[in-house]
Amino acid sequence: MNGIVVVGHGPAAHRLCASLHRLGHRSPVTVLGAEPHAAYNRALLPSVLDGTLPAQALELAAPPGNARVRRAAVVTGVDRARREVRTADGTVYGYEVLVLATGARPRSPGFDSPAVRRLGTLADAEPPPEGPVVIVGGGLRGAGAAAALGRAGHEVTLVHSGPRLAHRDLDGPASAVLARTLEEAGVALELDRRVAGAEHGKAVLDDGRLLAAATVLACAGSVPETAVARAAGLEVRRGIVVDDRLRTGDPRIHAIGDCAEHAGAAGDSLTSAWEQADALAGILTGSDSPYRPTRRVLRPGIRGLELTVVGPVEEPAPDGEPAPGDDPAPGEETVSLSDPGGGRHARLRLRDGRIRSGIVAGFPQAVAAVGRLYARDLPVPSDRLALLIGSAGGYAASGALPDTAVVCQCNNVTRKALRQAWDGGARALPALAAATRATTGCGTCVPAVGRLCAELARSTEGGNRP
Ligand SMILES: Cc1cc2nc3c(=O)[nH]c(=O)nc-3n(C[C@H](O)[C@H](O)[C@H](O)COP(=O)(O)OP(=O)(O)OC[C@H]3O[C@@H](n4cnc5c(N)ncnc54)[C@H](O)[C@@H]3O)c2cc1C
């Protein structure tokens, strides 16, 4: 019997299989993934690139249930009339329902050279680079890779075509905090510059200067992978266009994750991939509920900086004063606390006491709360300052986390859960990740979990309970 066939085996496909099983789906599911590995967490690639994590630590445990996974199976075509997909080796799979979860691929930096690596797959992240690295693209992913490599002791230059880093996602002061974080990690910044080419161990800048570059790492954004959908005659704009049931124009074909475009927005994060996978599993098991994306909370993995961005980015006037015509409307207010020199900046725009947009950089205690208040559209506490600096100032000062502290925000894993997993035998970072799912989201908490590991190891040796 033909069942569900899923094209692509990334986090979206993996989550779909797990959710289908959880919801009682027991018919065949076949997953065709182009890569030779098990599904893995792509957001953690910078941690493999800098040698912090082994490649296996990124792998997601096989989904429960009866999904048959075919690795190194590249789908080359879909015959919608016969309801069949074909792989590069000529194998044909019939389907009742087809799910496209083909993700996104890194954008070209605009030139090609054997020295260029694009950070899109595990194959791109290994082996770690040797010698000087030039990173092309100072968006959040380029900055994340630069921070990771810089902290690992590599000689890194980050070249960005704009006057400030991550200008699409951050306001000016937050960009300044990010720049400071990178400089502290030893990263040299070349702003308002482009890399024109790379040859003989050098990257050539558009002003003619040469930078030593054994590796040129392209982090120039990503493009939804839509080739299979296009060839099948499905509507593609930026991504594969889907409706509120995550359905393409062909009712038997759905799309989820980074390849899909819903309500004009293409996916670009683990959270939206997971959300869509959960929603589609519900739809395929009989739910009438349409897919409704939750509000977007961006939590990029940048070593050394706790950062979150919620809602649209709104620039303040350059002098920090409200711009003409920018008087707050009744019910609106802006809360800001800026200390770029100290590596901190926060700005929240509120309407009727709820967060409309915000950027929080360098306030670790606020990241989870701001994300949660925004995602659920809850009122912020009357003491705005306590929200930013954290009411449990004591532990912030001492550096020791209380048991209730959420260490992994993506998977809501507390220090207590990690300690219990440690007591249960998970005595290293990969084992803690497998037991609790900590570090398997955006990866920002990898250093914190590493520190906790070291702390627990010391106290276990010393016979103390931390
Ligand atoms: C360097 C980097 C850093 C990132 N950092 C973050 C972060 O900090 N936070 C965050 O939320 N997100 C981050 N992301 C984005 C996150 O990884 C993606 O949103 C997530 O992986 C999307 O999952 P997906 O399953 O839709 O797609 P993907 O993970 O792209 O998986 C799609 C899979 O489909 C396969 N495929 C494609 N075409 C075919 C075909 N024709 N046949 C068979 N298989 C096919 C691909 O090979 C791939 O294995 C990052 C991504 C990168 C590359």
The ligand as a MOL file (V3000), in Angstrom:
LIG
                    3D

  0  0  0     0  0            999 V3000
M  V30 BEGIN CTAB
M  V30 COUNTS 53 58 0 0 0
M  V30 BEGIN ATOM
M  V30 1 C 24.8260 27.4670 9.2290 0
M  V30 2 C 23.3760 27.4930 9.6550 0
M  V30 3 C 23.0360 28.0290 10.9030 0
M  V30 4 C 21.6960 28.0720 11.3040 0
M  V30 5 N 21.3980 28.5950 12.5260 0
M  V30 6 C 20.1140 28.5930 12.9640 0
M  V30 7 C 19.7650 29.0720 14.2780 0
M  V30 8 O 20.6280 29.5380 15.0400 0
M  V30 9 N 18.4520 28.9930 14.6610 0
M  V30 10 C 17.4790 28.4690 13.8300 0
M  V30 11 O 16.2980 28.3830 14.2130 0
M  V30 12 N 17.7800 28.0170 12.5920 0
M  V30 13 C 19.0620 28.0720 12.1340 0
M  V30 14 N 19.3540 27.5960 10.8760 0
M  V30 15 C 18.2390 27.1780 10.0000 0
M  V30 16 C 17.7610 25.7650 10.3200 0
M  V30 17 O 18.8380 24.8850 10.2580 0
M  V30 18 C 16.6830 25.4130 9.3020 0
M  V30 19 O 15.5850 26.2770 9.4980 0
M  V30 20 C 16.2000 23.9500 9.4330 0
M  V30 21 O 17.2610 23.0680 9.1840 0
M  V30 22 C 15.0700 23.6870 8.4320 0
M  V30 23 O 14.7540 22.3160 8.4100 0
M  V30 24 P 14.1920 21.6110 7.0670 0
M  V30 25 O 14.0030 20.1880 7.4230 0
M  V30 26 O 13.0830 22.4090 6.5360 0
M  V30 27 O 15.3610 21.7710 5.9850 0
M  V30 28 P 16.8560 21.2620 5.9360 0
M  V30 29 O 17.4680 21.2070 7.2920 0
M  V30 30 O 17.5200 22.1340 4.9270 0
M  V30 31 O 16.7700 19.7820 5.3840 0
M  V30 32 C 16.3050 19.4930 4.0770 0
M  V30 33 C 16.8920 18.1880 3.6010 0
M  V30 34 O 16.2870 17.8570 2.3530 0
M  V30 35 C 17.2570 17.3160 1.4970 0
M  V30 36 N 16.8400 17.4360 0.0910 0
M  V30 37 C 16.7720 18.5570 -0.6670 0
M  V30 38 N 16.3800 18.2470 -1.9280 0
M  V30 39 C 16.2150 16.9090 -1.9480 0
M  V30 40 C 15.8530 15.9860 -2.9730 0
M  V30 41 N 15.5730 16.3860 -4.2210 0
M  V30 42 N 15.7830 14.6620 -2.6610 0
M  V30 43 C 16.0450 14.2420 -1.3960 0
M  V30 44 N 16.4140 15.0740 -0.3910 0
M  V30 45 C 16.4900 16.3850 -0.6700 0
M  V30 46 C 18.4990 18.1360 1.8170 0
M  V30 47 O 19.6730 17.4670 1.3910 0
M  V30 48 C 18.4000 18.2450 3.3370 0
M  V30 49 O 19.0510 17.1570 3.9520 0
M  V30 50 C 20.6850 27.5440 10.4530 0
M  V30 51 C 21.0400 26.9910 9.2030 0
M  V30 52 C 22.3590 26.9670 8.8100 0
M  V30 53 C 22.7070 26.3710 7.4700 0
M  V30 END ATOM
M  V30 BEGIN BOND
M  V30 1 1 1 2
M  V30 2 1 2 3
M  V30 3 2 2 52
M  V30 4 2 3 4
M  V30 5 1 4 5
M  V30 6 1 4 50
M  V30 7 2 5 6
M  V30 8 1 6 7
M  V30 9 1 6 13
M  V30 10 2 7 8
M  V30 11 1 7 9
M  V30 12 1 9 10
M  V30 13 2 10 11
M  V30 14 1 10 12
M  V30 15 2 12 13
M  V30 16 1 13 14
M  V30 17 1 14 15
M  V30 18 1 14 50
M  V30 19 1 15 16
M  V30 20 1 16 17
M  V30 21 1 16 18
M  V30 22 1 18 19
M  V30 23 1 18 20
M  V30 24 1 20 21
M  V30 25 1 20 22
M  V30 26 1 22 23
M  V30 27 1 23 24
M  V30 28 2 24 25
M  V30 29 1 24 26
M  V30 30 1 24 27
M  V30 31 1 27 28
M  V30 32 2 28 29
M  V30 33 1 28 30
M  V30 34 1 28 31
M  V30 35 1 31 32
M  V30 36 1 32 33
M  V30 37 1 33 34
M  V30 38 1 33 48
M  V30 39 1 34 35
M  V30 40 1 35 36
M  V30 41 1 35 46
M  V30 42 1 36 37
M  V30 43 1 36 45
M  V30 44 2 37 38
M  V30 45 1 38 39
M  V30 46 1 39 40
M  V30 47 2 39 45
M  V30 48 1 40 41
M  V30 49 2 40 42
M  V30 50 1 42 43
M  V30 51 2 43 44
M  V30 52 1 44 45
M  V30 53 1 46 47
M  V30 54 1 46 48
M  V30 55 1 48 49
M  V30 56 2 50 51
M  V30 57 1 51 52
M  V30 58 1 52 53
M  V30 END BOND
M  V30 END CTAB
M  END
